[in-house]
Amino acid sequence: MQIGVESARAVENRRIFVVDTDEIIRAALQFMLHDENEAHELESVEAALVKATDWPPDLILLGQGLLQSEGLAALTRLTTALPGAQVLLVGSAAD
């Protein structure tokens, strides 16, 4: 349930996938987004693609941990399989 959100906005389809290998980063981003969006934490590209078969996302937050472990192939797989979703890369200022 979304707290503090007008009922008209609560039914809007704004599904966000937070995809990263770092559980803490995923949880923090999902927590920040969940009041006004339908946010889902996923640990891999494979998990995101499986979830997207029934629940396609509007936006994918792709973490640097996943990019470091899988490379740009992860980004290519997501954008090819989910052309309607926008992708936002999430990284630290130091990197």
C-alpha positions in Angstrom: 0.0 0.0 0.0 1.2 3.5 -0.8 1.2 5.8 2.1 0.5 9.5 1.6 -0.4 9.2 -2.1 -3.7 10.4 -3.6 -5.9 7.5 -4.6 -5.9 8.7 -8.3 -2.1 8.6 -8.4 -1.9 5.3 -6.6 -3.4 3.4 -9.5 -1.0 4.9 -12.1 1.2 2.3 -13.7 4.7 3.5 -12.8 6.6 0.3 -12.3 10.3 0.6 -11.5 12.8 -2.3 -11.3 15.9 -1.7 -9.1 18.5 -4.1 -10.5 21.8 -4.4 -8.7 24.0 -7.1 -7.2 24.4 -5.0 -4.0 21.4 -5.8 -1.6 21.9 -2.6 0.4 21.8 -0.3 -2.6 18.7 -2.2 -3.9 16.9 -1.9 -0.6 17.7 1.8 -0.2 16.6 2.7 -3.7 13.4 0.7 -3.4 12.6 2.2 0.0 13.0 5.8 -1.4 10.7 5.0 -4.4 8.0 2.7 -3.0 5.6 5.4 -1.6 4.8 6.8 -5.0 5.9 4.0 -7.3 5.6 0.3 -7.7 9.3 -0.5 -7.1 10.8 -4.0 -7.2 14.2 -5.1 -6.1 16.0 -7.6 -8.4 19.5 -9.0 -8.1 20.2 -9.9 -11.7 19.3 -9.2 -15.3 17.8 -12.7 -15.5 15.4 -12.0 -12.6 14.4 -8.7 -14.2 13.6 -10.3 -17.5 11.6 -13.1 -15.8 9.6 -10.5 -13.8 9.1 -8.3 -16.9 7.2 -11.1 -18.7 4.2 -10.5 -16.5 5.0 -7.0 -15.2 6.9 -4.9 -17.7 8.7 -1.9 -16.1 8.4 1.7 -17.1 11.9 2.5 -15.7 14.9 0.4 -14.7 17.5 1.6 -12.2 20.6 -0.3 -13.1 23.3 -0.3 -10.5 27.0 -0.1 -11.0 27.6 -3.3 -9.1 25.8 -5.2 -11.8 27.6 -3.4 -14.6 30.9 -4.1 -13.0 30.1 -7.8 -12.7 28.3 -8.3 -16.1 29.6 -5.4 -18.2 27.7 -3.5 -20.8 26.1 -6.8 -22.0 23.7 -6.4 -19.0 22.5 -3.0 -20.4 22.3 -4.3 -23.9 20.2 -7.3 -22.8 17.7 -5.1 -20.9 17.3 -2.5 -23.6 16.9 -5.2 -26.3 14.3 -7.2 -24.3 12.5 -4.3 -22.8 12.5 -1.5 -25.5 9.6 0.4 -23.8 11.5 0.8 -20.5 13.8 3.7 -19.8 17.1 2.8 -18.1 18.9 5.0 -15.5 22.4 4.0 -14.5 23.1 4.4 -10.7 26.6 4.8 -9.5 28.6 6.6 -6.8 30.3 9.9 -7.4 33.7 8.4 -6.7 33.3 5.9 -9.6 
